[in-house]
Each structure stands twice: as structure tokens, then as C-alpha cells.
């Protein structure tokens, strides 16, 4: 797994804690693109069922 993949996995793990700052940082450092950042932000506020 490359560095970028590891970073994306780490970002996804941190999103569970609510993560606008994490998403913004990932976007700023070109780990994710703008569309992915929007998707993460839209879905990070939804509660998990189960």
C-alpha cells in the first residue's frame, strides 16, 4: 500500500470522530480532491445505523 493509500485510510478512520478539520487538511495537502472532500463532509455527519 502506497503512502497516499495509507493517508486516505487514516483520513477515513479519523472521519468517524467528525472531521471537517481533517477533511480540510487532506484537501489542502492534495490527499483527496475537492469532490471527495465534499462527499466526506456530507457523509461524516450522518449517524451509523446499527
C-alpha positions as CSV (number, residue, x, y, z in Angstrom):
1,X,0.0,0.0,0.0
2,X,1.5,3.3,-1.0
3,X,1.8,6.5,1.1
4,X,-1.2,8.0,-0.5
5,X,-3.4,5.0,0.2
6,X,-2.3,4.9,3.8
7,X,-3.1,8.6,4.1
8,X,-6.6,8.0,2.7
9,X,-7.2,5.1,5.1
10,X,-6.1,7.3,8.0
11,X,-8.4,10.1,6.9
12,X,-11.3,7.7,6.7
13,X,-10.6,6.4,10.2
14,X,-10.4,9.9,11.6
15,X,-13.7,10.9,9.9
16,X,-15.6,8.7,12.4
17,X,-14.8,11.4,15.1
18,X,-16.3,14.1,13.0
19,X,-13.7,15.6,10.9
20,X,-14.1,18.9,9.0
21,X,-10.6,19.9,10.0
22,X,-9.2,16.5,8.9
23,X,-11.0,16.7,5.6
24,X,-9.8,20.3,5.1
25,X,-6.2,19.2,5.8
26,X,-6.4,16.2,3.5
27,X,-7.7,18.6,0.7
28,X,-5.0,21.2,1.4
29,X,-2.2,18.6,1.1
30,X,-3.8,17.1,-2.1
31,X,-4.5,13.8,-0.5
32,X,-8.1,14.0,-1.7
33,X,-9.7,16.1,-4.4
34,X,-12.4,18.7,-3.9
35,X,-15.3,16.4,-4.9
36,X,-14.1,13.7,-2.5
37,X,-13.8,16.3,0.3
38,X,-17.4,17.3,-0.3
39,X,-18.5,13.7,-0.2
40,X,-16.7,13.0,3.0
41,X,-18.1,16.2,4.6
42,X,-21.6,15.3,3.5
43,X,-21.4,11.8,4.9
44,X,-19.3,12.4,8.0
45,X,-22.3,14.0,9.8
46,X,-24.6,11.1,9.2
47,X,-25.0,8.6,12.0
48,X,-24.3,5.0,11.6
49,X,-27.2,2.6,11.8
50,X,-26.7,-0.5,13.9
